[in-house]
């Protein structure tokens, strides 16, 4: 009779702190922070647009960034929330899945970082835009660009060396286990250091999100579809019934 398998060792304090406490703390701050911001800072719930100061670089960088970030978000939803056996059941092989994920992920990452680089360059070189940039904006750009660089760098380096890590066996099931309220730290600990840094940077970004201009992602100008038209009236005396009275 073979001896019984040794029980798995309990996770360390650092593992619990990084892969259990940090995720739940980030989610709590993300949700409660948005509620607080909307309740007490509605007038500050804005992108603080700087379009009036400069438009040429903005026309190039903003669409490129937003197009790329939407693809990045869609790829993360598919990669983290859709289990591997679901794609196999749909007839998608692992080779085809990873080839599509790598190709689209690279295009999305390059577009996002390219757009972000243009926007950062614009903020640094255009005087009025730089003057309107707050410390909060600078922290937001560091967290956002850092998270994107870590994600894209990990993906590209893994495929360039010929040993890409299958995150759907480690990071994705750990991520889902967090929302199942039964986090499995053993899964994320098997991931390479690049993926771990990318995940931690993302949790920091989500915790900072409610207090930055990124809150505009959760709003849409739906009211513009139903609001009444704005009526403009001319002050030209020839178009009125009577001449306007002279002022001072």
C-alpha positions in Angstrom: 0.0 0.0 0.0 1.5 3.3 -1.1 1.9 5.9 1.7 -0.6 8.7 1.9 0.3 11.9 0.0 1.7 14.6 2.2 -0.8 17.4 2.8 -0.2 20.7 1.0 1.6 23.3 3.0 -0.5 26.3 4.0 0.2 29.5 2.0 2.7 32.0 3.5 1.7 35.3 5.0 3.0 37.2 1.9 1.0 35.0 -0.4 -2.2 35.7 1.5 -1.4 39.4 1.6 -0.6 39.7 -2.1 -3.0 37.3 -3.7 -6.0 37.4 -1.2 -6.0 40.7 0.7 -4.8 42.9 -2.2 -7.4 41.7 -4.7 -10.4 42.1 -2.3 -9.1 45.4 -1.0 -8.8 46.7 -4.6 -12.3 45.5 -5.5 -13.7 47.1 -2.4 -12.0 50.5 -3.0 -13.0 50.3 -6.7 -16.7 49.8 -5.9 -17.1 52.0 -2.8 -14.8 54.7 -4.3 -17.0 55.1 -7.3 -20.1 55.3 -5.1 -18.5 57.9 -2.9 -17.2 59.9 -5.9 -20.6 60.0 -7.6 -22.4 60.9 -4.4 -20.0 63.7 -3.2 -18.1 64.8 -6.3 -20.5 64.8 -9.3 -19.0 68.0 -10.7 -15.6 66.4 -10.6 -16.8 63.4 -12.5 -15.2 64.5 -15.7 -12.3 63.8 -18.1 -11.1 67.4 -17.6 -10.8 67.6 -21.4 -8.0 69.7 -22.8 -9.2 69.7 -26.4 -9.5 73.5 -26.4 -5.7 73.8 -25.9 -4.5 71.4 -28.6 -6.3 69.2 -31.2 -3.8 67.9 -33.8 -2.0 65.4 -31.5 -5.3 64.7 -29.7 -7.0 63.6 -32.9 -4.3 61.0 -33.5 -3.5 59.8 -30.0 -7.0 59.6 -28.4 -8.7 57.3 -31.0 -5.6 55.1 -31.2 -5.5 54.7 -27.4 -9.3 54.1 -27.0 -9.4 51.6 -29.9 -6.5 49.7 -28.4 -7.8 49.7 -24.8 -11.2 48.4 -25.9 -9.4 45.5 -27.6 -7.3 44.9 -24.5 -10.3 44.9 -22.3 -12.2 42.4 -24.6 -9.1 40.1 -24.7 -8.8 40.1 -20.9 -12.5 39.3 -20.5 -12.2 36.4 -22.9 -8.9 35.1 -21.5 -9.7 35.4 -17.8 -13.5 34.6 -17.6 -13.8 32.0 -20.3 -12.5 28.6 -19.1 -10.2 26.5 -21.3 -12.7 23.7 -21.6 -15.3 26.0 -23.0 -13.2 27.0 -26.0 -12.3 23.3 -26.6 -16.0 22.5 -26.5 -16.6 25.1 -29.2 -13.9 23.4 -31.4 -11.2 26.0 -30.9 -7.8 24.3 -30.5 -5.2 25.6 -28.0 -2.9 26.4 -30.9 -5.5 28.5 -32.7 -6.6 30.2 -29.5 -3.1 31.2 -28.4 -2.2 32.3 -32.0 -5.3 34.6 -32.2 -4.7 35.8 -28.6 -1.1 36.7 -29.3 -1.8 38.4 -32.7 -4.8 40.5 -31.5 -3.1 41.1 -28.1 0.0 42.4 -29.7 -1.9 44.7 -32.1 -4.1 46.0 -29.2 -1.1 46.5 -26.9 0.9 48.4 -29.6 -2.1 50.6 -30.5 -2.8 51.4 -26.8 0.8 52.1 -25.9 1.3 54.1 -29.1 -1.8 56.2 -28.3 -0.7 56.7 -24.7 2.8 57.7 -25.8 1.3 60.4 -28.1 -1.0 61.7 -25.3 1.8 61.8 -22.8 4.1 63.6 -25.3 1.3 66.1 -25.9 0.8 66.7 -22.2 4.6 67.3 -21.7 5.3 69.5 -24.7 2.1 71.6 -25.1 2.3 74.4 -22.5 -1.4 74.9 -21.7 -2.0 71.1 -21.5 1.0 70.6 -19.3 -0.2 73.4 -17.0 -3.6 71.7 -16.7 -2.0 68.3 -15.8 -2.4 67.5 -12.1 -0.4 65.2 -9.9 -3.3 62.9 -9.9 -3.0 62.7 -13.7 0.7 61.9 -13.5 0.1 59.0 -11.1 -2.7 57.7 -13.3 -0.5 57.7 -16.4 2.3 55.9 -14.5 0.0 53.2 -13.3 -1.8 52.8 -16.6 1.2 52.8 -18.8 3.2 50.6 -16.3 0.4 48.0 -16.3 0.2 48.0 -20.1 3.9 47.7 -20.5 4.1 44.8 -18.1 1.3 42.9 -19.8 2.6 43.5 -23.4 6.2 42.8 -22.4 5.3 39.5 -20.7 3.3 38.3 -23.7 5.9 39.4 -26.3 8.9 38.0 -24.4 7.3 34.7 -23.7 6.5 34.1 -27.4 9.8 35.5 -28.6 11.7 33.0 -26.4 9.5 30.1 -27.6 8.2 29.3 -24.1 4.9 31.2 -23.7 3.2 30.7 -20.4 -0.4 29.3 -20.5 -2.0 31.8 -18.2 -5.4 30.0 -18.6 -4.0 27.3 -16.3 -2.7 29.6 -13.6 -3.7 33.3 -13.7 -7.2 32.8 -15.1 -8.5 30.2 -12.7 -6.9 32.1 -9.8 -8.7 35.2 -10.9 -12.1 33.4 -11.1 -11.4 31.8 -7.7 -11.2 35.3 -6.2 -14.7 36.1 -7.3 -15.9 32.6 -6.2 -14.8 33.8 -2.7 -12.4 30.9 -2.5 -9.0 32.2 -3.7 -6.5 29.5 -4.7 -3.1 31.1 -4.2 -1.3 28.0 -5.4 -2.4 28.7 -8.9 -1.0 32.3 -9.2 2.2 31.2 -7.5 2.9 29.0 -10.5 2.8 31.9 -12.9 6.1 33.7 -14.0 7.2 36.8 -12.2 6.1 39.0 -15.2 2.5 37.9 -14.9 2.6 38.4 -11.1 3.8 42.0 -11.5 1.3 42.7 -14.2 -1.5 41.5 -11.9 -0.3 43.5 -9.0 0.0 46.6 -11.1 -3.6 46.1 -12.4 -4.9 45.8 -8.8 -3.2 49.1 -7.9 -4.6 50.7 -11.0 -8.2 49.6 -10.1 -7.8 50.9 -6.6 -6.7 54.3 -7.8 -9.4 54.3 -10.6 -12.3 56.0 -8.7 -10.1 59.0 -7.7 -8.8 59.8 -11.2 -10.2 60.9 -14.5 -10.7 57.3 -15.5 -14.2 57.4 -13.9 -15.5 58.7 -17.2 -15.3 55.1 -18.5 -18.5 54.3 -16.4 -20.6 57.1 -17.9 -22.1 57.7 -21.3 -23.9 60.9 -22.5 -27.3 59.1 -22.9 -29.1 62.2 -21.9 -28.1 63.9 -25.1 -30.4 61.5 -27.0 -33.5 62.8 -25.3 -32.8 66.3 -24.3 -34.7 69.1 -26.1 -33.1 71.2 -28.8 -31.3 74.3 -27.9 -33.0 77.3 -29.5 -30.7 80.2 -30.6 -32.3 83.6 -31.2 -30.7 86.4 -33.1 -30.3 89.9 -31.6 -30.2 91.5 -35.0 -32.7 94.4 -35.0 -33.8 93.7 -38.6 -35.1 90.3 -37.5 -37.0 91.4 -34.4 -40.3 93.0 -34.0 -38.8 96.1 -32.5 -35.4 97.7 -32.1 -33.6 96.8 -28.8 -33.3 99.5 -26.2 -30.0 101.3 -26.0 -27.9 100.4 -23.0 -25.2 102.4 -21.2 
